[in-house]
Amino acid sequence: MSMSRGLRLRRGASGTAAAGFVALCGVLSLLGHTRPGFVSSGHAEAPITRASLQTSPRPAHASAGPQAVKGPTVASIALAMTGVALTFGAPRRSRPSQEQSSAVIMHARSAKPTTPAGSPKNKRRIRAGRMRPIYKGRQLAVRVNPKTNKPVRYKMHVMPGDTVQVMKGKDQGKVTEVLRIYPKWNKILCLGVNYCIKHVRPQREDEVGQRVQVEAPMHSSWVMHYDEEEEVAGLLGVRFRKKTLKDGSEIVKKVRYNKSTGNEIPVRAPSKWIPVLDRVEDED
């Protein structure tokens, strides 16, 4: 697979390949006009050696010396110089670094936050293979149970609507709200943190492309539950309580709480996501 990829020409290398071909043709034309290692006698050509010069008689018509050999022409020299100039003077396209391309999403179709998805054409995905969803600590595809062929979901410690604090990354220390969770990728989408830039291309002729700022999903281990009353972040705890129903029967209910404060974590409905520009207008 790597050999076929190495022989494949890229878009930016087409001009360089053509220039190299021109240079090769020029060099071959120069080599074709150099003097060979034998003397042209008009009838037969044999290589010159010391024994042949001492034993073999010299032909009568060879007194005038060997025939003149033509040197390299001006056209062949110009062709070779042109090919070399094109080869070393062709501009090379510089690939963007990982830091520049990590926070930018190109050719997006929607201005809304992007859902995590694996790319089958990614270099890491090709190196990892089809049977390894995690490669060098990074999840590249959804985990699948080989027996049932169903996706394997992570156990999330947060739910949509929870108030959390970011503990890692560029937005460390910020308090935010969980808008959406992705159990297949162990990622969450929070409000107002982990911004990225999306280049949205037009879908119709009357539309214009735009650059928008939206939140990007991040790993769920980057956040911890935040107690708004005590203003303390802590781990998730679970309690089991008995609850009596109207008919007199009792059931066991699971209750979540913050281990740092002991307070119960309320269950709330998540806020609706709105574009960043609309939020600024509402605040003003």
Phi, psi and omega in degrees: 000319181292327180292319179293326177290326180289328180279347181284133180276141177268173182296314184285349183262002181293318178294321178294322179294319178295320178295321177295325177295320178296318179295321179296319178297320179295318180294319178296323178293324177293319179294332179289339181261005179281161184284130181284174181270022177222162182262129179279117182257356180096327181250309182219153183237127181227149180292147181276123174226164180293322180293322181292326179290329182276326187262316186283136177289150181277130180297154184294322184278002180268004180294334181285354179095170180293156180293151181291138179255134182286142178271180180294139181279165179293325181295319180293321178295317179296322179296317179295316180295322179295318179296319179295320180294320179291326181293313183273345181259359181289133179289140179254135180280123181275132180279139179292146180287167182293328180291324181285324185269350184288326184260014181231131178250116185266150173056045178280151180261345182224150179272005180271166178302144184274137176279136180301138180204146179274152179249120181289344182263006181288147180297319179295323180294322179292319179292322181289326183092175184281339186263000180241100179286339181242127183226118180055045176078007181237131179280123182254340181209168179286135177290138184231136176286120184293337181278316183261347181060036178243150181293145178261123183261146176279155173274111184273137178268359177235160179230158176300131182102350179286147174266123185229166176238134181283127183252356184207152176103190183288340179255033182297132179097349181280144177259129185217183181238140179279123179265323186205149177237151179234089185296333181289336183245358181059041181232160180224158176244119183248159184272124172081011179227162178056055181286150172217167181253130178246133175264102184269122179270152182291147178260338179231171182290329181276358180266161180234140177295156183211163175245119184239157179250120182224166176279145178248147178296146178227167184292143184290339180286355180278352186236158175225155180294141184239128177269114183290332180287312181271346183057048181226140176264142182207176179280168181273134175236156182232132175237157178240124181237152175268134181235130181266128180274178183292328180278002177096351179281154181247142177229157178261125183245138179271129182238134177266145178213163179270124183291334181287325183246336183085358181282150180286142179272117182288152177263118183233158175278138181291151177288158179275135180284133177230153180301157185295320181295324177291327177294319180296320179294321179293323180293323180291000000 
